[in-house]
């Protein structure tokens, strides 16, 4: 293990965001014609981008999975919808997705959440909706620590024997310990 491997030494999770689609996108009150993409940011230096949708117009769809590392200290994820032309890359809408919407006491690890957010343009006016799905995965080294080995059957040696008085060759838990001891 490298001493500078951040995912092993600090508290990061892997965030899988599938950008599904957008609805009713507009630029200056007019419907978007083409060339839209989504940028997902966990912080200013950590971001991923979808491919450019050239056919969807005001209702683009991507269904593209983006994977990012996210610190457990993050409070929100930023979703930005961009419209590109030859000379300009313009943000036509953005939304802030609170981490509490997909992570916390009610959501088990690996739970898939489908979420929709209202987009706001740079002036703060509503400008469409973005639909995403989110799954949070623990780092691999944490997942290895949480594995629990369960016995394969009731006669497994990894299962502790109960110290209960025997009745007709069986303990109170229903296991026939005499047949287990024959092996």
N, C-alpha and C positions, 0 to 999 in steps of 0.2 A: 504494500500500500504506500502510495506516495504521500509525504507529509503535507503536500499542498493540494490534495484532492478535497475540494470543498464539500462535495456531496457526502463524503465519509466523515468529515470532521465537524460539520455544522448542521443546522436544522433546516434542511431543504426537502420539499416534496416535489414530485413530478406531477405537473398539471396537464391533463389532456383536454383540450378545448376543441370541439368540432364546430366549426362555423357553418351553420346550416343555410341560412338565407336572410335577406332583408326585405322589407315591405315599404312601399310608398316613399321612395327616396326622391328628393327634389333638390335642385340647385337654383337659387333665386326664384323660387316659386314654380319652376318648370320641372317636368319629369326628367329624370336622368336618362340619357340615351344608351350609354355603354361605358365600358372600361372602369368598373368599380372593383375594389379589393378591400380587405379588412386587415388591419394591423392590431394584434393583441399584445399588450404591454403589461408586464408585472412590475417593471420599474423602467426608468429612462434608458438603461443600457441592455435590458433583457426583453426582446420582443421577437415575434414571428409574424409572417405575412402570408395571406392566402394568394393563390393565383388570381389573375385579373379575369373577371367575368365580362365577356364582350357581347353577350347576347341577351342578358336578362333585363336590361333597361332599369326601370324603377323597382323591379322585383327580381334582383339577382339571386342566384343560388350557387353555393360552392360545395357543401357537404364535404369539407376538407378538415382533416384532423391536424391540429398543431400541438406540439409538445414543448413545454417550457419547464424550467426549474423555478420553483417559487419558495421563497423564504417563509417560514411559519410566522414571521412578524408582519407580513404584508396584510393590509386591511382591505384593499380593493384592486381589481384588475381593470385596465382601461381598454375599451374596444373602440377603434376608430375606423370609420368607413371613408375611404378615399376615392375620388374620381380623378382619373388621369387623362390628360391630353398630351400632345407632343411637347408642349412648353410648360404645362402647369400640373402639379400634383396637389390637389385641393382636398382638405378634410371637409366632407359634407355633413358628417354627423359623428357624434361620439357618445359613449355611455360609460358610466363607472359601475362595475359589477362588484358589490360587496362580497368579500370572501365568506362571510357568514351565510350567504345564500346557498352555498354548496359544501361548507365545512363546519363542523361543530358537533355538539352533543347529539343531535337528532339524526345525523347522517353517518352511517358506517363508512369505513374506509373502502374506496372502490365503488361507491354508490354513484350511479349515473343520474345526473340532474338535467332536465330540459328547462331552459330559462329563456325568457324574452324581455328585452329592455327597450324603453323609449329612447330614441336617438335625439340629441340636441345639436343644432348647428353652432357655429362659432359665436353667433349673437345670442344664443340661449333659447332660440325658438325650436319647437318640436319639429323633427324632420325624419319621420319613419320609425321603423321597429327593426331590431336585430334579433334573430333566433339562434341560440347556441345550445350545445350540450356540454356538460363539464363532468370530468371524473378526476378525482384526486387520488394519487398513488403514493404510498410511502416509499422512501428510498430502498433499494434492494438490500442494503445491509440491515435495515430495520425489519424488513419483511422476513429475513432469515432468522432473526432473533425471536419473532413471534410464533414460529411454527410449533405446533403441539403434536407430539407423537401419540396417537391413540392405539390401544391394543387391537390386534387384528381379530381376536375372538376372546371368549370368556376364559380360555385356558392359557392366555398369554402370561409369560413370566414377568412382563413389565407392569402388570396390574398387581397391586398389593393385596394379599389375602386378608380377609376379615377375620377377626378373632371372636367369632360367635359360636355358641354351642351347636353341634351338628344334630340334625333331626333326620333320620332315615338316610344317612349318607349325604345329605345336602345341607348347605348353610342357608340362612334366612334370605340370602340374596338370590337363591335359585340356582346356583352353580353347583354342579356335581363335582366336588373336589376330589373324590376317589378316582373318577375317570381321568381327571387332569394329571394325577400323580403317576399314572401308568406310563407316561412318556418319559 
